[in-house]
């Protein structure tokens, strides 16, 4: 974990950088696809949703309620209603989630504690490559 400064503008920039965003999505998808069948099941995707702490209050909620909320969120991303997410569905889901987070953060820089492998840390790392060298 590390303390970083981040704002919504940086997240939007990362999402709009198609090369960086697509590369990260592919790596993340491959990591989550434990059985390597080319799609993410609800169980596989649930791990990513829990890491993102989409609802922010997971620890305070009833585990069954959290599971139900995550299931309905998963269904929102499952465009083909086949119970799994392919790479494009996953990419769309991650883009939507990241833009919602960006909107919530706004334009003011915030100091945050980030996990080393979190998507927000990936955004910080991406931004550091864009900073001019002195």
Secondary structure by P-SEA (a helix, b strand, c coil): cbbbbbcaaaaaaaaaaaaaaaaaaaaaaaaacccccccccaaaaaaaaaaaccccccccccaaaaaaaaaaaaaaacccccccccaaaaaaaaaaaaaaaaaaacccbbbbbcccccaaaaaaaaaaaacccc
